[in-house]
């Protein structure tokens, strides 16, 4: 009888063995299948984060157009990166309605010209500075400044800086940001945008 009882117990033990093995496998600290999965997910997440750093390029442009039907704005902003880590901006704009006046130009956070340029949100300011004049003690990385227009409404501006890159880290990358032309001048003092007025022109840096 003992032999039969043991045989039945052995059979039951063998029948339950796969279940015990499964439980042991899931809970054994030495089996790091689950941990490995988490590690891979973490690595993939880290890789995805790193991939947000955009490859560096040498040239980009923003084509400026008006945001209001009654104010014609045209122009091009050309950005060229050199081997010394600087980006040169050459801006040409034409606004006949503003002939003989000056207009403010800034880089804004988002590359979206919708809603009369308002979807570009505020000035691009990755370093969290106060608004100010370009090159002063404190200013946004997007605080380009005022452009004087001649009697035909044409104006130009050139800037060379190491505060911008065409690609690279988010702190300096200006790609896919909006270049906004305002209807007024930047007073370089009022926070957070210099009281520069309506956004009459917009283009995305591509």
Secondary structure, 3 states (H helix, E strand, C coil): CHHHHHHHHHHHHHHHHHHHHHHHHHHCCCCCHHHHHHHHHHHHHHHHHHCCCECCCCEEEEEEEECCCCCCCEEEEEEEECCCCCEEEEEEEECHHHCCCEEEEEEECCCCCCCCCHHHCCECCCCCCCCCCCCCCCCCCCCCEEEECCCCCEEEEEEEECCCECCECCCCECCCCEEEEECCCCCCCCCCCCCCCCEEEEEECC
